[in-house]
């Protein structure tokens, strides 16, 4: 009962933007982590949940070069920036005084969290939150059925264990993405996924897609077009416009009559994904190395350009996470995942898929996240906490190996336990110089070279990014499996908008 101020905010779940209009005033309530996107054209005072929808309202738009640089180097784009200067994404720290008689509100932080006194208690508490989160969709699943994807990793395994703990197994459909290679035998890419499905008595559904290099130029163009539309023109890491599984038609074939899906974004909360074993990192190590250089190496053309970029990134992240010192603790890293990576990268897929079906994300339920912040000291140095969650939920799933080389029911191997300690001891400059830079030599990534030699569209898109004359070596980014698709996506975005009458010529 919102009008009588009788909402239990501890029960607020999901990603949403709720609009309330009483003839005199509009109020918009956004989910706790602002995963649901709302975009505003600052000139025309137009608001929409669609970025492409606002672009289509007319007028000329100019490229936000800082935003383009940020998304290329980090895979994310911290709001309120978007790829054009005239549009912002609504944020807690953004400019929200833009309409008369409009208030923007945000869901409150949950208060029902407890500080555990042991790892066992921490596991019990977080399992209670996760089961409660799944119970929100239990009634819906009885009628619609549930589809969830399976890989060899922990997050999809934990999702499945939670689902079948609360939902009739006959209502749960499991699938995995598979490559259909022209002229070669069809094989399931994830053999572990088949074992996972069999362990709970389900038959794995292979979701076949054609490998990008087996597409024709015409089909490559259509796949890119369809992905561009489904993802609302959002350029992010792991949202490859040239992959069939990012098309609406592909999603519909996977789901068929099942209108409910599970998303595993936010699973980093349950393991020491960062490999942080010291009490804190310097902010320089976090901003410069952990986020960018440990993946891309030295890619800036000049030191002043590099310093300028990292100063701006430092300001945005410190402001978002309320970091007021030169030290970053483990809780700051977990907040980085939930307050930056979830809404500004991982949640982009949720927003896209929610246009087709309802995708629920129990790992980013606010009550779960804030309880997870209390459990950080029990995560140890690797994956032990999340694998123990699986063991507590379903022994059959715990006895199937992971792509980490162990089963959830096994003890964590010595290499998994001690690798973070070794990596933390190595000076970051040396790690980048002798490890990463040798991996990021231009023109050495075969998949990228094959794509560029086969598809004219790929060449055109890359050239559009190079025409921006950003202060980085684009060919270094093209040598990375993670950043190469981002370069293509950005180029495709620039190309599409340049062809439109309302976009300023580059």
C-alpha positions in Angstrom: 0.0 0.0 0.0 2.3 2.8 -1.3 -0.1 5.7 -0.8 -0.5 4.9 2.9 3.2 4.3 3.3 2.7 0.7 4.2 5.3 -1.1 2.0 7.6 -3.7 3.5 10.8 -2.7 1.7 12.6 -5.8 3.0 10.3 -7.8 0.7 11.0 -5.6 -2.4 12.5 -7.9 -5.0 13.5 -8.0 -8.7 14.4 -5.2 -11.1 11.8 -2.6 -11.8 10.8 1.0 -12.4 7.4 1.7 -10.9 5.6 4.8 -12.2 2.8 6.3 -10.0 0.7 9.1 -11.3 -2.0 10.8 -9.3 -3.0 13.5 -11.8 -0.8 16.1 -10.1 2.6 14.4 -9.6 4.5 11.5 -11.0 6.7 9.4 -8.8 9.1 6.8 -10.2 10.5 4.1 -7.8 13.6 2.3 -9.0 15.0 -1.0 -7.7 17.7 -0.9 -5.1 20.6 -1.3 -7.5 19.0 0.6 -10.4 19.3 -2.4 -12.7 16.3 -1.4 -14.8 17.4 1.4 -17.2 15.6 4.7 -17.6 17.1 7.1 -20.1 16.5 10.9 -20.4 17.0 13.2 -23.3 18.2 16.4 -21.5 17.2 18.7 -24.4 13.7 17.4 -25.1 12.9 16.3 -21.5 11.9 12.9 -22.8 12.2 9.7 -20.7 12.1 6.1 -21.8 13.3 2.6 -20.8 14.7 2.3 -24.3 17.9 4.1 -25.3 17.2 3.5 -29.0 13.6 4.8 -28.4 15.0 8.1 -27.3 17.5 8.3 -30.1 14.5 7.9 -32.5 12.8 11.1 -31.2 14.9 13.2 -33.5 17.7 15.9 -33.3 21.4 15.4 -33.7 23.5 13.5 -31.1 27.2 13.8 -30.5 29.5 10.9 -29.4 30.5 10.9 -25.8 34.2 10.1 -26.3 34.9 9.5 -22.6 32.1 7.0 -22.5 33.3 5.2 -25.6 36.8 4.9 -24.0 35.3 3.7 -20.7 33.2 0.9 -22.3 36.1 -0.2 -24.5 38.5 -0.5 -21.6 36.3 -1.8 -18.8 33.3 -3.4 -20.6 31.0 -1.3 -18.5 29.7 2.2 -18.6 29.0 3.9 -15.2 26.1 6.2 -15.4 24.8 8.7 -15.8 26.9 8.7 -19.0 25.7 7.0 -22.2 27.4 6.8 -25.5 25.9 10.2 -26.6 26.3 13.5 -24.7 22.6 14.5 -24.9 21.2 11.4 -23.1 21.8 10.3 -19.5 20.9 7.1 -17.7 19.0 7.8 -14.5 21.2 7.1 -11.5 21.1 7.8 -7.8 23.9 10.3 -8.3 22.7 11.7 -11.6 20.8 14.8 -12.5 17.2 14.0 -11.6 15.8 17.6 -11.3 14.7 17.6 -14.9 10.9 17.5 -14.9 8.3 19.5 -13.1 6.1 17.6 -10.7 8.3 14.5 -10.9 10.1 12.7 -8.0 12.6 9.9 -8.4 12.7 7.5 -5.4 14.9 4.5 -4.7 14.0 1.4 -2.7 15.5 1.3 0.8 18.3 -0.9 1.9 17.1 -4.0 3.7 17.5 -3.9 7.5 17.0 -7.6 8.3 20.6 -8.7 8.0 22.6 -10.5 10.7 26.4 -10.7 11.3 27.3 -14.4 11.4 29.7 -15.8 14.0 31.0 -18.7 11.9 31.1 -20.0 8.3 28.4 -22.5 9.0 26.1 -19.8 10.3 27.0 -17.6 7.3 26.0 -20.4 4.9 22.7 -21.0 6.8 21.8 -17.3 6.7 22.5 -16.8 3.0 20.7 -20.0 2.1 17.7 -18.7 3.9 17.8 -15.5 1.9 18.3 -17.3 -1.4 15.4 -19.7 -0.7 13.2 -16.8 0.2 14.1 -15.1 -3.0 13.2 -18.2 -5.1 9.9 -18.5 -3.2 8.8 -15.2 -4.9 8.5 -17.0 -8.2 7.4 -20.4 -6.8 3.7 -19.8 -7.6 4.4 -18.5 -11.1 6.6 -21.4 -11.9 3.8 -23.9 -11.2 1.9 -22.5 -14.1 4.5 -21.2 -16.5 7.4 -23.6 -16.0 11.0 -22.5 -15.6 14.0 -22.4 -18.0 17.5 -22.1 -16.7 20.8 -22.4 -18.5 23.6 -24.7 -17.4 27.4 -24.4 -17.9 30.3 -26.0 -16.1 30.5 -23.2 -13.6 29.2 -22.6 -10.0 26.5 -19.9 -10.5 24.3 -22.0 -12.9 24.7 -25.0 -10.6 23.7 -23.0 -7.6 20.7 -21.6 -9.5 19.5 -25.1 -10.5 19.9 -26.4 -6.9 17.8 -23.5 -5.6 15.2 -24.0 -8.3 14.6 -27.7 -7.7 14.6 -27.1 -3.9 11.5 -25.0 -4.3 10.0 -25.9 -7.6 8.7 -29.3 -9.0 11.5 -30.7 -11.1 9.1 -31.6 -13.9 8.5 -27.8 -14.3 12.2 -27.1 -14.7 13.8 -27.1 -18.2 17.6 -27.0 -18.5 19.6 -26.0 -21.6 23.1 -25.1 -22.7 24.3 -23.1 -25.7 25.9 -25.3 -28.4 27.8 -24.6 -31.6 26.6 -26.0 -34.9 29.8 -26.2 -37.0 29.2 -26.5 -40.7 30.7 -29.7 -42.2 31.4 -31.1 -38.7 29.6 -33.4 -36.3 27.2 -31.7 -33.8 28.6 -31.8 -30.3 27.4 -30.3 -27.1 29.9 -27.7 -26.1 29.4 -28.2 -22.4 29.6 -32.0 -21.6 29.5 -31.1 -17.9 26.1 -29.5 -18.4 24.7 -32.9 -19.7 26.0 -34.6 -16.5 24.4 -31.8 -14.4 21.0 -32.3 -16.0 21.2 -36.1 -15.7 22.1 -35.8 -12.0 18.7 -34.4 -11.3 16.8 -36.5 -13.8 16.4 -34.0 -16.5 17.3 -34.3 -20.2 19.6 -31.4 -21.3 18.2 -29.3 -24.1 21.0 -28.3 -26.5 20.4 -24.8 -27.9 22.2 -24.9 -31.3 23.7 -21.9 -32.9 25.9 -21.4 -36.0 29.5 -20.4 -35.3 30.0 -16.8 -36.5 32.6 -17.8 -39.0 30.1 -20.2 -40.6 27.6 -17.4 -41.3 27.2 -15.7 -44.7 27.7 -12.0 -45.0 24.0 -11.5 -45.2 23.3 -13.7 -42.2 26.2 -12.0 -40.2 24.5 -8.7 -40.9 21.1 -10.0 -39.8 22.5 -11.5 -36.5 24.2 -8.2 -35.7 21.0 -6.2 -36.5 18.8 -8.4 -34.3 21.3 -8.4 -31.4 21.6 -4.6 -31.7 17.8 -4.2 -31.3 17.3 -6.8 -28.6 20.1 -5.2 -26.5 18.7 -1.7 -27.2 22.0 -0.5 -28.7 23.9 -1.1 -25.4 27.6 -1.8 -25.9 29.0 -4.0 -23.1 31.4 -6.9 -22.5 30.0 -10.4 -23.2 27.1 -9.0 -25.3 28.5 -9.9 -28.7 26.3 -8.6 -31.5 27.6 -11.2 -33.9 26.4 -14.2 -31.8 23.1 -15.9 -32.6 22.3 -16.5 -28.9 21.9 -12.8 -28.5 18.9 -12.7 -30.9 15.3 -12.7 -29.9 14.3 -15.6 -32.2 17.0 -17.8 -30.6 15.7 -17.0 -27.1 12.1 -17.8 -28.2 13.2 -21.2 -29.6 14.9 -22.0 -26.3 12.0 -21.0 -24.1 9.0 -22.1 -26.3 6.0 -22.0 -24.0 8.1 -21.4 -20.8 7.8 -17.7 -19.9 10.0 -17.7 -16.8 13.8 -17.8 -16.6 16.5 -17.6 -14.0 19.6 -15.3 -14.3 22.8 -15.9 -12.3 24.2 -12.4 -12.3 25.7 -11.4 -9.0 27.1 -14.9 -8.1 30.5 -13.3 -7.4 29.0 -12.4 -4.0 29.4 -16.1 -2.9 33.1 -16.6 -3.7 36.4 -14.8 -3.5 36.1 -14.0 -7.2 38.6 -11.2 -6.9 41.3 -13.4 -5.3 41.7 -10.7 -2.6 43.6 -12.3 0.3 45.1 -9.2 1.9 43.0 -6.9 4.1 43.0 -4.2 1.4 44.4 -3.1 -1.9 45.6 0.4 -2.9 43.0 2.2 -5.0 45.6 2.5 -7.7 45.9 -1.3 -7.9 42.2 -1.7 -8.0 41.3 1.0 -10.5 44.3 0.8 -12.8 45.3 -2.9 -12.7 42.4 -5.0 -11.4 39.8 -3.3 -13.7 41.8 -2.6 -16.9 45.5 -3.4 -17.2 45.4 -7.0 -15.8 43.3 -7.8 -18.9 44.4 -5.4 -21.6 48.0 -4.5 -20.6 49.5 -1.2 -21.8 47.2 0.1 -24.5 47.4 3.9 -24.1 49.3 5.9 -26.7 50.7 8.4 -24.1 51.1 8.5 -20.3 49.2 11.7 -19.9 46.2 10.2 -21.7 46.4 7.1 -19.5 46.6 9.2 -16.3 43.6 11.4 -17.4 41.5 8.3 -18.1 42.3 6.7 -14.7 41.7 9.9 -12.8 38.2 10.1 -14.3 37.5 6.4 -13.7 38.7 6.8 -10.1 36.3 9.7 -9.5 33.3 7.9 -10.9 34.0 4.6 -9.0 34.9 6.4 -5.7 31.8 8.5 -5.9 29.6 5.5 -6.6 31.1 3.3 -3.9 31.7 6.2 -1.4 35.4 5.3 -1.1 37.1 8.2 0.8 40.6 6.9 1.2 43.4 5.4 -0.9 42.5 1.9 0.4 40.0 -0.6 -1.1 38.8 -3.4 1.2 37.0 -6.6 0.3 33.6 -5.1 0.9 34.4 -2.3 -1.5 35.1 -4.9 -4.2 31.8 -6.7 -3.5 30.0 -3.3 -3.7 31.8 -2.8 -7.0 30.1 -5.9 -8.4 26.7 -5.1 -7.1 26.6 -1.3 -7.5 28.6 -1.0 -10.7 29.0 -4.3 -12.6 25.4 -5.5 -12.1 23.6 -2.4 -13.2 26.2 -1.2 -15.7 27.2 -4.4 -17.4 25.6 -7.7 -16.3 22.1 -6.3 -15.9 22.0 -5.2 -19.5 21.2 -8.8 -20.5 18.4 -8.9 -17.9 16.8 -5.8 -19.4 17.1 -7.3 -22.9 15.7 -10.7 -22.0 12.9 -9.3 -19.8 11.5 -7.8 -23.0 10.7 -11.4 -24.1 10.2 -13.3 -20.8 10.4 -12.8 -17.1 14.0 -13.3 -16.0 14.5 -13.3 -12.2 17.8 -12.8 -10.5 17.8 -14.2 -7.0 21.5 -13.5 -6.4 20.9 -9.7 -6.7 17.8 -9.7 -4.5 18.6 -6.8 -2.1 18.1 -8.9 1.1 20.5 -11.5 -0.3 23.2 -9.0 -1.3 23.2 -7.1 2.0 23.4 -10.4 3.9 26.2 -11.4 1.6 28.2 -8.3 2.6 28.2 -9.7 6.1 29.7 -13.0 5.0 32.9 -11.7 3.3 35.3 -12.9 5.9 34.1 -16.5 5.4 34.7 -16.6 1.6 38.3 -17.8 2.1 40.7 -17.5 -0.9 38.7 -19.2 -3.6 35.4 -20.9 -4.3 34.8 -22.9 -1.1 31.8 -20.9 0.1 29.8 -21.2 -3.0 30.5 -24.9 -3.5 29.5 -25.5 0.1 26.1 -23.8 -0.7 25.6 -26.3 -3.4 26.5 -29.2 -1.1 23.9 -28.0 1.4 21.2 -27.8 -1.2 21.6 -30.9 -3.4 24.1 -33.7 -3.0 23.5 -35.1 -6.5 24.6 -31.8 -8.0 27.5 -31.6 -5.6 28.9 -34.9 -6.9 29.2 -33.6 -10.6 32.6 -32.0 -11.5 32.9 -28.3 -12.2 35.0 -26.7 -14.9 37.4 -25.8 -12.0 38.6 -29.4 -12.1 36.9 -30.4 -8.8 33.4 -31.4 -7.6 31.5 -29.1 -5.2 31.7 -32.1 -2.7 35.5 -32.2 -3.0 38.0 -30.2 -1.0 39.3 -27.1 -2.7 42.6 -28.0 -4.5 45.9 -26.5 -3.3 46.3 -24.7 -6.7 42.9 -22.9 -6.2 43.7 -22.0 -2.6 47.2 -20.7 -3.1 47.0 -19.1 -6.6 45.5 -15.9 -5.2 48.3 -15.5 -2.7 50.9 -15.9 -5.4 49.2 -13.4 -7.7 48.8 -10.9 -4.8 52.5 -11.1 -4.1 53.6 -10.4 -7.7 54.0 -6.6 -8.4 51.3 -5.6 -10.8 53.6 -3.7 -13.1 55.7 -6.9 -13.6 52.6 -9.0 -14.1 51.4 -6.7 -16.9 54.8 -6.4 -18.4 55.8 -10.0 -18.5 52.4 -11.7 -18.7 49.6 -9.5 -20.2 51.6 -7.5 -22.7 52.9 -10.7 -24.3 49.3 -11.9 -24.7 48.1 -8.6 -26.3 50.3 -8.4 -29.3 48.3 -6.9 -32.2 47.2 -9.2 -35.0 47.8 -12.4 -33.1 44.2 -13.3 -32.2 43.3 -15.7 -34.9 39.5 -15.5 -34.5 39.6 -11.7 -34.9 41.8 -12.0 -38.0 39.5 -14.6 -39.5 36.4 -12.4 -38.8 38.0 -9.3 -40.3 39.1 -11.2 -43.4 35.7 -12.8 -44.0 33.1 -10.1 -43.2 33.1 -6.6 -44.8 30.7 -5.5 -42.1 33.2 -6.4 -39.4 35.9 -4.4 -41.2 33.6 -1.3 -41.5 32.7 -1.5 -37.9 36.3 -1.6 -36.7 37.2 1.3 -39.0 34.4 3.4 -37.4 36.0 2.9 -34.0 39.4 3.8 -35.3 38.0 7.0 -36.8 37.2 8.2 -33.3 40.9 8.7 -32.8 40.8 7.6 -29.2 44.1 7.7 -27.2 44.5 3.9 -27.2 45.8 1.3 -29.6 42.6 -0.4 -30.9 44.7 -3.3 -32.3 45.7 -4.2 -28.8 42.1 -4.4 -27.8 41.3 -6.5 -30.9 43.9 -9.1 -29.6 41.8 -9.8 -26.5 38.8 -12.3 -26.6 37.0 -10.2 -24.1 37.5 -6.7 -25.6 37.4 -7.6 -29.4 33.6 -8.0 -29.4 33.2 -4.7 -27.6 35.2 -3.0 -30.3 32.9 -4.5 -33.0 29.8 -3.6 -31.0 30.9 0.0 -30.6 31.7 0.2 -34.3 28.4 -1.3 -35.3 26.6 1.3 -33.0 28.5 4.1 -34.6 27.8 2.8 -38.1 24.1 2.4 -37.5 23.7 5.9 -36.1 25.9 7.5 -38.7 23.5 6.3 -41.4 20.6 7.8 -39.6 19.5 11.4 -40.3 19.6 12.4 -36.6 23.2 11.4 -35.9 26.1 13.8 -36.3 28.5 12.7 -39.0 31.8 11.4 -37.6 
